[in-house]
Each structure stands twice: as structure tokens, then as C-alpha cells.
Amino acid sequence: MGGRVRLRLIVGLLIAVLLQLSPATAARYASIIVDEKTGTVLHAANPDWQTYPASLTKMMTLYMVFERLKAGKLQFGTSLKVSRRAALRPKSKVGVKRGTTITVRQGIQALVTKSANDVATVVAEGLGGTEEKFARMMTVRARQLGMSRTTFKNASGLPDRGQKSTARDMAKLSIALRRDFPKYFKFFSNKEFYFRGRRHGNHNKLLRRLPGTDGIKTGYIRDSGFNIAVSTKYKGRRLVGVVFGGKSANKRDRHTITLFKRVFRMLDEMDRTDRRNRIAAIANGSRSVSLPGLRPAQRPAKKKKAIRPEDRPHWSVQVGAFDRFTPAHLAASRASRIAPSLRRSRISVKSSATRGKRVYRARLVGLPERKARQACQVLKRRNITCLVIKEESAISEGDR
């Protein structure tokens, strides 16, 4: 009896170890959120790690379809034939039968909403002759879109060791789909579609759970974990986010919502800081406001007091160098709240390339030397990195 108990314990331990080492739990996590218009990265975690895109691959398949539709080489009513290979593809699928046909419109809806692997192969064979050839075409087009770390081996995202991408590349693709095909991008907002009498719901639950969201795609294979690409609008800004490696669909969705809400708070803080800077600039006399038709009363000119060189606003306070715009801007914003003498300065975030890497320097500009040094002393007492810099000339702009 004791031997059996020991054997069960050993087997149980082995199973536990294998589960810990399973690809699903070992999947690499990566995420990114980008301002679609400016390309500013608002959040990033391992954005350039290569991993498996799973069904986000179908976004590239759809890009190829949309490109041909736009060029007039395809029509929505064009028929695509179902091969034996396509019909045998594993789930998720709509169950097309060998020898039958589907239209291009049905194919688009099945890829977007159901993420149908059988339809992905139908589309690939219809456009490329074979799925392998179509995957090579996808890779070439991806590189042209700037997706330098992406390689496709099939049209669906089904497991293949050579099929890799990154969160950054998938964000680029998401942006390109709306930019290049605004009319067709609307397909990604469909919450359901019917195929031969059967309803298929969209796997992207963020269409309902995250206000402002209108696309774009989810994906899952065991080696990748649960992936998602999201397009949403917040206070006039269009944002695109990608998350790789979720532990479950629900956890991935909750985490994605958390990331977006964190970015929303950042953007609100940046807007408040910009408003404060504009008000301070007007109060400081660096920006004039005039009303048409009104002239100020003429007064005798007063003798101007000579401005000492040290009182000229040609100095700035640098509070750090960062690898992204947002943390740089936030650091400058925080410093302006801490040091009273910085409240009428302006935030400037300037980027430059250093040893092949992009660096964003956070500065508060337009200060007299005395105030700059006073501010730096206050910041250093709060353990904030600080550097007083003399500008080469008067600063008249704040890069935001």
C-alpha cells in the first residue's frame, strides 16, 4: 500500500511539473499601446519580442484581400472554391465543404467574426494558388509595411514554428488596416454574422466591454497564449493596443482594459499639463492675445529696465532621459508640480538618436538661471534627477 501511495505522489508531482512547463504558461507576455495619428508609444512591455501571433495572422490575410478589392482585382461577390485541404483545417471553423464555394464577402466576415481557419485557407488558395505561396506574399507585404520582425507561414495563424511576429509589428498592421482601407475596416466592428443559417458571434468581447472600441481581432494557440489587437477612441484620439500571452480570454481582456485605462489617465494628465503651460505662457507674456477691432490706449513709453543676462529666460531644467515620450512628459509634469519656480515654465520633450537608440529628454524650459537653480535644488531634495542647462538661444517652442 505504501508503495502505491509513493507512486501516486511521484506521478502527481511529475504532472504538476509538466503543467508548469507547458507552452501556455510559458508563453511570452508582450504589450503595446500607440497613438494612431502620431505614432507615439504610450505603453510598451517587450514590444519587440518575437512570439506566435496566432489568429492575429488573419489581419494580414484580410489586408491582402482588402488590397485586391480596392484595386478592383476582386469583388465582394467573387466566388472562392473550397479545397479538400481547406475543408479539413482544424477549429475554429465555419465548416465549409469540399467542392463548394463561398463569396469574398462571406470570407471576410468569417475571418473577422468567427476567425475561421478553413476560410483562411480558402482565401489563401484563391489569391495565391497555394497557402504556402500566399504566406510568402504576406511576408513580403508585411516587410513593406515596416513589420521587420514578422514572418508568415500560413494564412490562419495555426501552429508553425516559423510563424513569428511582435506586438509592435501587429500594432503597425492594425494602424495600416484603418489607414489604407477605412471603408473596409468597418468589418472589424461586426459583432456577429450568419453563415448558411447559423449565427457566429465575434470573439472580440472588448467591442462591448471597452467604450469607444471598434475592432480589431483576437487570437489563440497553445504556444502563444491569448492575444488581442484593439482599436479604440478616447477624447478625439485614436489608440491601438496589442497584448500577447494572456492566460485566458477573460484575463487577457481584463488586463487590456486595465492598460487602456492607465493610458487614458496619462493622457488626461498630459492634457491638464498642456493647459497649465498655455495659461502660464499667456500670464508670463510669452503669448499675446488680441481682440479684433480693439486697440489699447496709447500711453507714454516707459523707460525699459535693463535685463541682466542671468535673468534672461534662456535656461532649462532637465529631469531625465527616457526611451519613450510618455514617461518623459510625465516626469516633466511631475517636476513642475513639485518645484514652485517651475510652474511658469514650459515642458519640452525632444528626441534624438544616441548609439542607435531613440532618447527622449524631459526638460522644463524658458527659465532665468536663478529660478532654474532654485528648482533643481528643490527637486534634488526629493531625489529627482536634475540638470541645469543653458540654452544656446531663446526658446520659443515646447515640443509635445
C-alpha positions in Angstrom: 0.0 0.0 0.0 2.8 2.4 0.9 4.5 1.8 -2.5 1.3 2.6 -4.3 0.9 5.9 -2.3 4.5 6.8 -3.1 4.0 6.0 -6.8 0.8 8.2 -6.9 2.7 11.0 -5.2 5.6 10.8 -7.8 3.1 10.7 -10.7 1.3 13.7 -9.3 4.5 15.6 -8.9 5.5 14.9 -12.5 2.2 16.0 -13.8 2.5 19.2 -11.8 5.9 19.9 -13.2 4.8 19.3 -16.8 1.9 21.6 -16.3 4.2 24.3 -15.1 6.4 23.9 -18.1 3.5 23.8 -20.6 3.8 26.3 -23.5 0.6 28.1 -22.4 2.1 29.1 -19.1 5.5 29.8 -20.5 4.1 32.0 -23.3 5.9 35.3 -23.6 4.0 38.3 -22.5 4.2 41.5 -24.6 2.0 44.6 -25.0 2.0 48.0 -26.6 -0.4 50.9 -26.9 0.2 53.5 -29.7 -1.4 56.8 -30.6 -2.5 56.0 -34.2 -2.1 59.6 -35.6 1.3 60.5 -34.1 2.8 57.0 -33.7 3.7 57.9 -30.1 4.2 54.8 -27.9 2.1 55.4 -24.8 2.8 52.0 -23.2 5.2 49.1 -24.0 6.3 45.9 -22.4 8.5 43.6 -24.5 7.1 45.1 -27.7 9.8 43.6 -30.0 9.9 40.1 -28.5 9.1 37.6 -31.3 6.3 35.2 -30.4 3.4 33.5 -32.2 0.7 35.8 -33.5 -2.0 33.0 -33.6 -5.2 34.3 -35.3 -3.9 37.9 -35.4 -2.3 36.5 -38.6 -5.7 36.8 -40.2 -5.4 40.6 -40.1 -2.6 40.3 -42.7 -4.8 37.9 -44.7 -7.5 40.4 -44.7 -5.1 43.2 -45.6 -4.2 41.2 -48.8 -8.0 40.8 -49.5 -8.7 44.5 -49.0 -5.8 45.5 -51.2 -7.2 43.5 -54.1 -10.7 44.8 -53.5 -9.5 48.4 -53.5 -7.5 47.7 -56.8 -10.6 46.2 -58.4 -9.0 42.8 -58.8 -11.6 41.2 -56.5 -15.4 41.8 -56.0 -17.4 41.1 -52.9 -19.4 38.6 -54.9 -16.3 36.8 -56.3 -16.6 33.0 -55.6 -13.7 31.2 -53.9 -13.6 27.4 -54.2 -13.2 25.1 -51.1 -10.4 22.5 -51.5 -10.1 19.3 -49.5 -7.2 20.8 -47.5 -9.3 23.8 -46.6 -12.2 21.7 -45.5 -10.0 19.6 -43.2 -8.5 22.6 -41.3 -9.0 22.3 -37.5 -11.2 24.6 -35.5 -12.1 27.4 -35.2 -14.1 27.0 -38.5 -17.4 27.5 -40.1 -17.5 24.0 -41.7 -17.2 24.7 -45.4 -17.4 21.5 -47.5 -15.0 20.4 -50.2 -16.1 21.4 -53.7 -18.4 24.2 -52.5 -17.8 27.9 -52.9 -18.0 31.0 -50.7 -18.0 34.6 -51.7 -15.3 37.1 -50.8 -17.8 39.0 -48.5 -18.6 35.7 -46.7 -14.8 35.1 -46.4 -14.2 38.5 -44.9 -17.0 38.1 -42.3 -15.9 34.6 -41.4 -12.3 35.7 -40.8 -13.2 38.8 -38.8 -16.0 37.3 -36.7 -15.5 33.6 -36.4 -11.7 33.6 -37.1 -12.4 30.6 -39.3 -9.2 28.6 -40.2 -10.9 26.7 -43.0 -11.9 30.0 -44.7 -8.4 31.4 -44.2 -7.1 28.5 -46.4 -9.8 29.1 -48.9 -8.8 32.7 -49.2 -5.1 31.9 -49.4 -5.6 29.4 -52.2 -7.9 31.7 -54.1 -5.5 34.6 -54.0 -2.1 32.8 -54.0 -2.7 29.4 -55.7 -1.3 27.6 -52.6 -1.3 28.7 -48.9 2.5 28.4 -48.8 2.8 30.9 -51.7 0.2 33.2 -50.2 2.1 33.2 -46.9 5.3 34.3 -48.7 3.3 37.1 -50.3 2.0 38.1 -46.9 5.6 38.3 -45.5 6.8 40.5 -48.4 3.9 42.9 -47.9 4.4 42.9 -44.2 8.0 44.0 -44.6 6.8 46.8 -46.9 4.6 48.0 -44.1 7.5 48.1 -41.8 6.8 44.9 -40.0 10.5 43.9 -39.9 10.3 41.1 -37.3 7.3 39.3 -38.8 7.3 36.1 -40.9 4.2 34.3 -42.0 4.0 30.6 -42.9 0.2 30.2 -43.2 -2.9 32.4 -43.6 -4.7 31.4 -40.4 -2.2 31.5 -37.5 -2.3 27.8 -36.8 0.8 26.5 -35.1 4.0 26.7 -37.1 7.5 27.3 -35.5 8.5 29.7 -38.3 5.5 32.0 -37.9 6.5 34.8 -35.6 5.6 38.4 -35.0 5.8 41.1 -32.3 3.4 43.3 -30.5 4.9 46.4 -32.2 4.5 44.8 -35.7 0.9 43.9 -35.1 0.2 47.4 -33.9 1.7 48.7 -37.2 -0.6 46.3 -39.1 -3.7 47.4 -37.1 -2.9 51.1 -38.0 -2.2 50.2 -41.7 -5.6 48.5 -42.0 -7.6 51.6 -41.0 -5.2 54.0 -42.8 -5.2 52.1 -46.1 -8.8 50.8 -46.0 -11.1 53.0 -43.9 -14.1 51.7 -45.8 -13.4 48.1 -45.2 -12.1 48.5 -41.6 -15.8 48.7 -40.6 -16.0 44.9 -40.9 -13.9 44.6 -37.7 -16.8 46.2 -35.7 -19.3 43.5 -36.7 -20.5 41.7 -33.5 -22.0 38.8 -35.4 -22.7 37.3 -38.8 -24.8 34.5 -40.2 -23.4 31.8 -42.5 -25.8 29.3 -44.1 -28.4 29.9 -41.4 -26.1 29.7 -38.4 -25.2 32.7 -36.2 -21.5 33.3 -35.4 -20.6 35.8 -32.6 -17.4 37.9 -32.6 -14.7 36.6 -30.3 -13.6 40.2 -29.5 -15.6 41.0 -26.4 -13.9 44.4 -26.0 -16.3 45.7 -28.6 -18.9 45.6 -25.8 -16.6 45.9 -22.7 -14.4 48.9 -23.6 -16.3 52.1 -24.7 -15.0 53.5 -28.0 -13.7 50.2 -29.3 -14.5 49.3 -32.9 -12.1 46.4 -33.7 -9.9 44.6 -34.3 -9.0 40.9 -33.6 -8.3 38.1 -31.1 -6.2 35.0 -31.4 -5.1 31.9 -29.5 -2.9 28.9 -29.9 -1.4 27.0 -27.0 2.1 28.2 -27.7 1.1 31.9 -27.8 -1.5 32.2 -25.1 -4.4 34.6 -25.7 -3.7 37.5 -28.0 -5.6 40.6 -28.9 -5.4 43.7 -31.1 -7.7 46.6 -30.2 -8.6 49.9 -31.8 -10.4 52.4 -29.6 -11.1 56.1 -29.5 -10.7 58.3 -26.4 -11.5 62.0 -26.4 -10.6 62.6 -30.0 -7.5 60.3 -30.0 -7.4 57.0 -31.9 -5.4 54.4 -30.0 -4.3 50.9 -31.0 -3.2 48.3 -28.4 -1.8 44.8 -28.7 -1.5 42.2 -26.0 0.3 38.8 -26.4 0.4 35.9 -24.0 -2.8 36.2 -21.9 -3.5 33.3 -19.6 -7.2 33.1 -20.6 -9.5 35.1 -22.8 -11.1 36.8 -19.8 -7.9 37.6 -18.1 -6.4 39.0 -21.3 -9.5 41.2 -21.8 -9.4 42.5 -18.2 -5.7 43.2 -18.5 -6.1 45.0 -21.8 -8.8 47.2 -20.3 -6.6 48.0 -17.3 -3.7 49.0 -19.7 -6.0 51.3 -21.7 -7.5 52.9 -18.6 -4.0 53.6 -17.3 -3.1 55.3 -20.6 -6.4 57.3 -20.5 -5.3 58.7 -17.1 -1.9 59.5 -18.6 -3.4 61.4 -21.5 -5.7 63.3 -19.2 -2.7 64.4 -17.1 -0.8 65.4 -20.2 -3.8 67.5 -21.4 -4.0 69.2 -17.9 -0.3 69.9 -18.0 -0.6 71.4 -21.5 -3.4 73.6 -20.5 -1.5 74.8 -17.4 1.5 75.5 -19.7 -0.6 77.5 -22.1 -2.1 79.6 -19.3 1.3 80.1 -17.7 2.7 81.2 -21.1 0.0 83.8 -21.5 0.4 85.0 -18.0 4.2 85.2 -18.5 3.7 87.4 -21.6 5.2 84.9 -24.0 2.0 84.6 -25.9 -0.1 87.6 -26.9 -3.9 87.5 -27.1 -5.6 90.2 -29.2 -9.2 91.0 -29.9 -10.1 92.2 -33.5 -11.2 95.8 -33.7 -9.8 96.8 -30.3 -6.7 98.9 -29.7 -5.1 99.5 -26.4 -5.0 103.2 -25.3 -1.7 104.9 -26.2 0.4 105.6 -23.2 3.8 107.3 -23.0 6.5 104.8 -23.4 8.2 103.9 -20.2 11.9 103.5 -19.9 12.7 99.8 -20.0 14.7 98.4 -17.2 17.8 96.7 -18.4 17.6 92.9 -18.1 20.6 91.3 -16.6 22.0 88.2 -18.5 21.3 85.9 -15.6 17.6 87.0 -15.6 17.0 86.1 -19.3 14.8 83.1 -19.7 17.4 81.1 -21.6 17.8 78.3 -19.1 16.1 74.9 -18.7 15.9 72.1 -16.1 16.3 68.6 -17.4 14.7 65.9 -15.2 15.7 62.7 -17.1 16.2 60.9 -20.4 13.8 58.2 -21.3 13.2 55.6 -24.1 9.6 56.7 -24.7 7.8 60.1 -25.0 5.1 59.5 -22.4 7.2 58.8 -19.3 9.4 61.8 -20.3 6.4 64.1 -20.4 5.0 62.7 -17.2 8.4 63.2 -15.4 8.5 66.9 -16.5 4.9 67.4 -15.5 5.5 65.9 -12.0 8.6 68.2 -11.6 6.6 71.3 -12.5 4.1 70.5 -9.7 6.9 69.9 -7.1 9.1 72.9 -7.6 7.1 76.3 -7.4 9.6 78.1 -9.6 8.9 75.7 -12.5 5.1 76.4 -12.7 5.5 79.1 -15.3 8.0 77.1 -17.4 7.0 75.1 -20.4 7.5 71.3 -21.0 9.8 70.3 -23.8 10.4 66.7 -24.8 12.9 66.4 -27.5 14.1 63.2 -29.1 17.5 62.3 -30.5 19.3 59.1 -31.6 22.1 58.0 -29.3 24.1 54.9 -30.3 21.2 53.7 -32.5 18.6 54.2 -29.7 15.9 56.9 -29.5 16.2 59.0 -26.4 13.6 61.5 -25.1 14.9 64.3 -22.9 12.4 65.8 -20.5 13.0 69.5 -19.9 11.2 72.5 -18.4 12.3 75.5 -20.5 12.1 79.3 -20.5 13.6 80.0 -17.1 16.0 82.6 -15.7 19.2 81.0 -14.3 18.3 81.8 -10.7 14.9 80.1 -10.9 16.3 77.1 -12.7 18.9 76.5 -10.0 16.4 77.0 -7.2 14.1 74.4 -8.9 16.9 72.0 -9.2 17.7 72.2 -5.5 14.1 71.5 -4.6 14.0 68.5 -7.0 17.2 67.0 -5.7 15.9 67.2 -2.2 13.1 64.9 -3.5 15.6 62.6 -5.0 14.7 63.6 -8.6 17.5 63.7 -11.1 18.1 67.3 -12.2 20.4 69.2 -14.5 20.5 72.9 -15.2 21.2 73.7 -18.8 21.9 77.0 -20.6 20.1 77.1 -24.0 22.0 78.4 -26.9 19.3 80.8 -27.8 15.9 81.9 -26.5 13.5 79.1 -26.5 10.2 79.8 -28.3 8.7 76.4 -28.7 7.7 73.5 -26.4 7.8 70.1 -28.2 5.0 68.0 -27.0 
